[in-house]
């Protein structure tokens, strides 16, 4: 159960944060 909540929060946060981070980095670079 300790890995269940940690893996669920890391899985969605990794792809979700990388998507907005990559777009925000491109916009900030401009």
Secondary structure, DSSP 8 states (H G I E B T S, - for coil): -HHHHHHHHHHHHHHHHHHHHHHHHHHHH-
